[in-house]
């Protein structure tokens, strides 16, 4: 292996920060049910201890979403490791800050310390350099022995290498050697299995493997694309290459300019993982068109908020008029969806609006106010994270036309009930989009209304020239 390994470091008397993969399964009582990953790290740990290094272990457990959650504490892992090593393992209740620093100061050569869950800090998964520097400040050297996390550019994996001399641990070295051997000089017959939803970032891998393998098995979401290319009927909702092409074209259209508004494209779930890496995140956000009202369980075909977030998407449309009408989504169902979306770091674009019968009966305010109950159970802090979108359902496919004046009237009402619930400041800062027939010819007039903050664009978004015209209305 060409990379620097553990034996290349002089660790005697040094504090060594070691990234391990201790994301192990536990039962309801906190007992570890499979310690394979912990045992795999013992060779590196024992080497460091025998060579008189002060060992500082860092790891993550579960998905605490950047918040402290005792369920995901590494304290039980530290106790289990102590039993395997037959020696004490000190534990710090945080991975940075005063508590971690004091624990490191007390650590002597030949002793071991485990830091609390890295993912209790949201900065870990964002590869925040300030967070990485705080981790690095605890030690003199860095060793990566977490093969299972080394594909992620997180602060504890990639970030710390900018601040400390770094090397691979024995486990990481062994795994890289094994994979290298399997690819460069494999035994035949050689079969490779590749899966996942992100076709775009695996094309290079597939092309490389095709030159070496006897059989390549493709599964997961990416298999749909290959089946469609072979002429199999996948159904319109599964394979819509035009949506991916649209994302590419829009990204190119905005390549040389910074729009004067936030631009978000929402695609079917099957395309999220493909579209997200195609666009410039500084100019175009990506969102899903829906998510489930359950976090997990046997709900075949449903897509959870966690699954949406895993693609890199940042937004999700909820309460769309079509889902209210055809799927019977209630206030309670949508309330649960919104909470799950927020819990997974997504920004809900929450839709409201009345049908023609309700508009003709002059019940639009009553209907919209009732629909808002799905989000009015939120705290002020959480409510400030959502975007509202009013849809004049009564003017969609009915031959009726909603005027800019009618748009302003209902938007002003929506802002007023937000103010009554959360106060004027939050109401003023809440974005309320207009989801009617917005197109380049009327966008400027609609957006000039004081309470219309943007548009939820449907048909006009299918052509980049039209969509770009609506975006440009903000610059006019």
C-alpha positions as a printed Julia matrix, in Angstrom:
476×3 Matrix{Float64}:
   0.0     0.0     0.0
   1.45    3.38   -1.03
  -0.27    5.33    1.76
   1.41    5.95    5.11
   0.5     3.28    7.66
   0.66    3.04   11.41
   4.19    1.62   11.49
   5.44    4.76    9.73
   4.55    6.88   12.78
   6.66    7.34   15.91
   3.86    7.1    18.44
   5.82    6.74   21.71
   4.72    9.35   24.2
   2.31   10.89   21.67
  -1.41   11.43   21.93
  -2.94    9.55   18.97
  -6.48   10.29   17.77
  -7.96    7.14   16.23
 -11.14    7.04   14.12
 -12.8     3.65   14.59
 -16.08    2.23   13.32
 -18.04    1.31   16.45
 -21.52    1.69   14.94
 -22.56   -1.61   16.5
 -26.04   -3.13   17.03
 -27.55   -3.04   20.53
 -30.69   -4.49   22.1
 -33.3    -2.55   24.08
 -31.19   -2.71   27.26
 -28.11   -1.23   25.6
 -26.31   -4.58   25.37
 -24.1    -4.99   22.3
 -25.37   -7.91   20.23
 -22.5    -8.09   17.73
 -19.02   -6.76   18.62
 -17.29   -7.75   15.38
 -16.38   -4.15   14.53
 -14.93   -3.53   17.98
 -12.81   -6.68   17.86
 -11.57   -5.72   14.39
  -9.98   -2.57   15.83
  -8.09   -4.33   18.65
  -4.89   -4.94   16.66
  -4.38   -1.22   16.06
  -5.3    -0.28   19.63
  -2.98   -2.88   21.19
  -0.09   -1.8    18.96
  -0.51    1.82   20.07
  -0.73    0.87   23.76
   2.31   -1.4    23.53
   4.29    1.42   21.92
   3.43    3.78   24.77
   0.96    6.01   22.94
  -1.95    7.73   24.7
  -4.91    6.47   22.67
  -7.97    8.66   22.02
 -10.79    6.83   20.23
 -13.54    8.61   18.36
 -16.57    7.08   16.66
 -20.26    7.48   15.93
 -23.27    5.36   16.84
 -26.64    5.46   15.08
 -28.18    8.6    13.63
 -28.74   11.16   16.4
 -29.19   13.96   13.83
 -26.71   16.35   15.42
 -28.38   16.28   18.83
 -27.44   14.67   22.13
 -29.47   11.48   22.57
 -28.56    9.09   25.39
 -29.86    6.22   23.28
 -26.82    6.66   21.05
 -24.2     7.22   23.74
 -20.9     5.36   23.29
 -20.57    4.77   27.05
 -21.74    1.11   26.74
 -19.22    0.6    23.95
 -16.41    1.92   26.17
 -17.38   -0.55   28.88
 -17.44   -3.42   26.4
 -14.04   -2.44   25.01
 -12.63   -2.38   28.54
 -13.69   -6.01   28.98
 -12.1    -7.03   25.67
  -8.83   -5.29   26.54
  -8.96   -6.24   30.21
  -8.02   -2.71   31.2
  -9.84    0.52   32.07
 -11.17    2.68   29.24
 -11.8     6.28   30.28
 -14.85    7.98   28.8
 -15.43   11.67   28.0
 -19.01   12.9    27.86
 -18.27   14.97   24.76
 -15.87   14.78   21.83
 -14.82   18.45   21.92
 -14.89   21.24   24.47
 -13.82   21.47   28.09
 -14.88   17.97   29.14
 -12.96   16.32   26.32
  -9.92   18.54   26.85
  -9.72   17.77   30.57
 -10.04   14.03   29.91
  -7.19   14.22   27.37
  -4.99   16.18   29.76
  -5.31   13.36   32.31
  -4.53   10.66   29.75
  -1.11    9.0    30.2
   0.93    6.97   27.67
  -0.26    3.37   27.53
  -3.81    4.38   28.52
  -6.98    4.74   26.49
  -9.85    7.25   26.29
 -13.07    7.1    24.29
 -14.87   10.29   23.25
 -18.66   10.59   23.13
 -20.59   10.16   19.87
 -19.23   12.44   17.13
 -22.67   12.78   15.57
 -24.05   14.53   18.63
 -22.58   17.5    16.74
 -24.12   18.3    13.34
 -20.75   19.69   12.23
 -19.31   16.16   12.02
 -21.31   15.09    8.97
 -20.87   18.52    7.35
 -17.07   18.16    7.51
 -16.95   21.51    9.3
 -13.31   22.61    9.47
 -13.67   24.41   12.81
 -15.08   21.22   14.33
 -12.33   19.14   12.71
  -9.68   21.48   14.13
 -11.15   21.12   17.63
 -10.94   17.34   17.32
  -7.37   17.55   16.02
  -6.33   19.87   18.87
  -6.75   16.94   21.28
  -3.86   14.95   19.79
  -0.44   14.91   18.13
  -1.15   12.27   15.48
  -4.18   10.86   13.64
  -4.88    7.26   12.64
  -7.87    6.21   10.55
  -8.91    2.63   11.29
 -12.58    3.0    10.36
 -12.84    1.32    6.97
 -16.66    1.33    7.16
 -16.78    5.16    7.36
 -13.84    6.04    5.12
 -16.03    6.7     2.09
 -17.56    9.68    3.88
 -15.95   13.15    3.86
 -16.78   13.82    7.5
 -14.8    15.95    9.94
 -13.41   12.93   11.82
 -12.42   11.17    8.59
 -11.27   13.84    6.15
 -11.27   17.12    8.07
  -8.76   16.2    10.79
  -6.16   15.19    8.19
  -5.69   18.89    7.42
  -4.39   19.48   10.95
  -2.46   16.36   12.01
   0.13   13.95   10.59
  -2.03   11.01    9.49
  -1.76    7.31    8.72
  -3.92    4.23    8.14
  -4.5     1.75   10.94
  -4.0    -1.99   10.49
  -7.69   -2.69    9.76
  -7.94    0.01    7.1
  -4.64   -1.12    5.58
  -5.84   -4.74    5.44
  -9.18   -3.85    3.85
  -7.56   -1.64    1.2
  -5.05   -4.37    0.41
  -7.85   -6.94    0.1
  -9.96   -4.75   -2.17
  -6.92   -3.85   -4.25
  -6.02   -7.5    -4.66
  -9.6    -8.4    -5.59
  -9.7    -5.75   -8.31
  -6.13   -5.82   -9.64
  -5.4    -9.54   -9.53
  -8.65  -11.38   -8.83
  -9.31  -15.07   -8.7
 -11.76  -16.23  -11.34
 -14.68  -16.59  -11.7
 -14.89  -13.0   -10.37
 -18.39  -11.71   -9.51
 -19.04   -8.13   -8.3
 -22.29   -6.82   -6.79
 -23.07   -3.1    -6.89
 -26.22   -1.36   -5.69
 -27.69    1.89   -4.44
 -29.63    4.7    -6.07
 -26.82    6.99   -7.22
 -26.14    5.85  -10.75
 -24.2     9.01  -11.61
 -21.43    8.53   -9.06
 -20.96    4.82   -9.85
 -20.53    5.01  -13.63
 -16.73    5.12  -13.29
 -16.75    2.15  -10.94
 -18.98    0.14  -13.27
 -16.81    0.93  -16.31
 -13.71   -0.16  -14.39
 -15.28   -3.35  -13.09
 -16.58   -4.39  -16.51
 -12.98   -4.78  -17.67
 -12.18   -7.21  -14.86
 -15.24   -9.2   -13.76
 -16.81  -12.29  -15.22
 -20.24  -11.23  -13.91
 -21.52   -7.86  -12.68
 -24.74   -7.86  -10.64
 -26.56   -4.51  -10.41
 -29.31   -4.02   -7.85
 -31.06   -1.28   -5.93
 -32.59    1.8    -7.51
 -29.93    2.06  -10.18
 -31.12   -1.21  -11.74
 -34.23    0.62  -12.99
 -32.17    2.8   -15.3
 -30.45   -0.18  -16.9
 -33.72   -2.09  -17.29
 -35.33    0.92  -18.94
 -32.38    1.26  -21.31
 -32.99   -2.35  -22.36
 -36.57   -1.52  -23.3
 -38.36   -2.84  -20.21
 -41.43   -0.86  -19.22
 -40.66    0.57  -15.79
 -43.63    2.9   -15.54
 -43.53    6.65  -15.91
 -43.04    7.32  -12.21
 -39.94    5.14  -12.03
 -37.87    6.3   -14.96
 -38.21    9.91  -16.13
 -34.94   10.79  -17.8
 -36.32   14.16  -18.85
 -36.35   15.25  -15.21
 -32.64   14.54  -14.92
 -32.02   16.31  -18.23
 -34.05   19.28  -16.95
 -31.86   19.52  -13.86
 -28.73   19.51  -16.02
 -30.11   22.15  -18.37
 -31.23   24.43  -15.53
 -27.87   24.07  -13.82
 -26.16   25.14  -17.07
 -28.55   28.07  -17.51
 -27.64   29.42  -14.06
 -23.94   28.56  -14.3
 -22.79   32.11  -14.94
 -25.18   34.04  -12.75
 -26.49   34.12   -9.2
 -30.32   34.29   -9.19
 -31.92   36.9    -6.99
 -34.08   34.25   -5.33
 -33.88   30.71   -4.01
 -34.36   28.12   -6.77
 -35.55   24.65   -5.77
 -36.39   21.72   -8.04
 -38.48   18.86   -6.64
 -38.32   15.48   -8.37
 -39.76   11.99   -7.85
 -37.8    10.09   -5.2
 -36.22    7.71   -7.71
 -34.28   10.64   -9.22
 -33.24   12.54   -6.09
 -29.91   10.82   -5.65
 -29.1    11.33   -9.34
 -30.21   14.97   -9.55
 -28.62   16.21   -6.31
 -24.99   15.82   -7.42
 -25.74   17.32  -10.86
 -26.67   20.8    -9.65
 -24.71   23.61   -8.04
 -26.01   23.55   -4.46
 -25.14   27.22   -4.05
 -27.71   28.12   -6.72
 -30.22   25.27   -6.87
 -31.8    23.35   -4.0
 -33.27   19.87   -4.46
 -36.42   18.5    -2.86
 -38.8    15.55   -2.9
 -42.44   15.64   -3.97
 -43.67   13.85   -0.84
 -42.64   11.71    2.12
 -44.42    9.22    4.37
 -46.07    9.93    7.72
 -44.2     7.01    9.31
 -40.53    6.79   10.24
 -40.32    3.04    9.65
 -42.36   -0.13    9.37
 -43.94   -2.4     6.77
 -45.34    0.28    4.45
 -44.44   -1.08    1.04
 -43.65    1.61   -1.51
 -43.58    4.49    0.96
 -40.59    6.81    1.18
 -39.66    8.05    4.65
 -38.29   11.5     5.44
 -35.04    9.81    6.46
 -34.79    8.19    3.02
 -35.34   11.57    1.34
 -32.64   13.19    3.48
 -30.21   10.36    2.71
 -30.15   11.42   -0.97
 -28.82   14.86   -0.1
 -32.17   16.58   -0.75
 -32.98   19.5     1.56
 -36.68   20.12    0.85
 -39.95   18.19    0.6
 -43.38   19.24   -0.7
 -46.18   18.25    1.7
 -49.95   18.67    1.55
 -50.11   19.18   -2.22
 -53.69   19.58   -3.45
 -53.5    16.38   -5.48
 -52.46   14.34   -2.46
 -55.18   15.9    -0.33
 -57.77   15.09   -3.01
 -56.67   11.65   -4.2
 -55.02   10.19   -1.11
 -57.23   11.72    1.56
 -54.39   13.3     3.5
 -55.8    14.74    6.72
 -54.59   17.42    9.12
 -53.27   14.69   11.44
 -51.41   12.84    8.68
 -49.79   16.03    7.42
 -48.91   17.12   10.94
 -46.94   13.89   11.35
 -45.26   14.3     7.95
 -44.14   17.83    8.77
 -42.66   16.78   12.11
 -40.78   13.86   10.56
 -39.46   16.08    7.78
 -38.15   18.62   10.29
 -36.67   15.88   12.48
 -34.65   14.71    9.5
 -33.33   18.15    8.63
 -35.67   18.78    5.7
 -37.46   22.04    4.96
 -41.17   21.34    4.34
 -42.89   23.29    1.56
 -46.38   23.06    3.02
 -49.28   23.48    0.58
 -52.74   24.85    1.35
 -55.67   25.96   -0.81
 -59.38   25.64   -1.51
 -61.38   23.98   -4.31
 -63.91   25.75   -6.54
 -66.95   24.82   -4.43
 -65.31   26.28   -1.32
 -64.23   29.45   -3.14
 -67.72   30.04   -4.55
 -69.16   29.61   -1.05
 -66.65   32.24    0.16
 -65.1    29.71    2.55
 -61.5    30.07    1.37
 -60.29   31.67    4.61
 -62.03   29.06    6.73
 -60.58   26.2     4.67
 -57.04   27.55    4.62
 -57.1    28.25    8.37
 -58.2    24.66    9.05
 -55.44   23.27    6.84
 -52.87   25.34    8.72
 -53.63   23.38   11.89
 -51.17   20.77   10.61
 -48.31   23.22   11.2
 -49.77   25.34   14.01
 -48.88   22.61   16.5
 -45.19   23.38   15.9
 -43.07   25.48   18.2
 -42.23   28.96   16.95
 -38.67   27.79   16.26
 -39.8    24.86   14.11
 -42.5    26.84   12.32
 -39.88   29.36   11.25
 -38.15   26.54    9.32
 -41.05   25.84    6.95
 -42.2    27.42    3.68
 -45.9    27.88    2.87
 -47.38   27.53   -0.62
 -50.91   28.6    -1.49
 -52.55   26.72   -4.36
 -55.72   28.23   -5.9
 -57.08   24.75   -6.58
 -60.36   26.35   -7.67
 -58.57   27.87  -10.7
 -56.78   24.69  -11.8
 -58.52   22.95  -14.71
 -61.82   24.73  -14.06
 -61.64   27.49  -16.66
 -61.43   30.05  -13.86
 -58.5    32.46  -13.55
 -56.98   33.7   -10.31
 -55.95   37.35  -10.52
 -52.9    38.95   -8.84
 -55.34   40.82   -6.58
 -56.94   37.56   -5.41
 -53.48   36.11   -4.81
 -52.51   39.06   -2.62
 -55.8    38.92   -0.71
 -55.44   35.26    0.35
 -51.7    35.58    0.99
 -52.34   38.55    3.29
 -54.91   36.47    5.18
 -52.46   33.58    5.57
 -49.79   35.93    6.93
 -52.31   37.42    9.35
 -53.17   34.07   10.94
 -49.48   33.24   11.21
 -49.01   36.57   13.0
 -51.9    35.78   15.35
 -50.28   32.45   16.23
 -46.56   33.26   16.32
 -46.25   37.04   16.2
 -45.54   39.63   13.52
 -41.79   39.0    13.24
 -42.16   35.31   12.38
 -45.08   36.08   10.06
 -43.03   38.69    8.19
 -40.15   36.23    7.81
 -42.34   33.36    6.57
 -42.1    32.74    2.83
 -45.52   32.24    1.21
 -45.35   30.98   -2.36
 -48.1    31.25   -4.97
 -48.95   27.95   -6.64
 -51.33   29.12   -9.35
 -50.73   29.46  -13.08
 -47.48   31.34  -12.76
 -45.6    31.91  -16.03
 -43.06   34.38  -17.41
 -45.81   36.7   -18.66
 -47.46   37.21  -15.24
 -44.69   36.37  -12.76
 -43.49   39.95  -12.31
 -47.01   41.2   -11.55
 -47.67   38.35   -9.1
 -44.35   38.74   -7.31
 -44.82   42.49   -6.97
 -47.56   41.84   -4.4
 -46.23   42.48   -0.88
 -47.36   39.12    0.52
 -46.42   36.93   -2.46
 -42.85   35.79   -1.79
 -42.35   33.42   -4.7
 -43.95   30.69   -6.76
 -44.64   26.96   -6.62
 -44.29   26.3   -10.33
 -45.93   23.39  -12.12
 -46.21   23.13  -15.9
 -44.07   26.19  -16.57
 -41.14   24.44  -14.88
 -41.01   21.71  -17.54
 -39.23   24.01  -20.0
 -36.04   25.63  -18.75
 -36.66   28.76  -20.85
 -40.03   29.31  -19.15
 -38.72   28.47  -15.69
 -35.74   30.75  -16.21
 -38.14   33.52  -17.26
 -40.0    33.21  -13.96
 -36.7    33.25  -12.04
 -35.67   36.38  -13.95
 -38.9    38.09  -12.81
 -37.24   38.48   -9.42
 -34.39   40.38  -11.01
 -36.64   42.71  -13.0
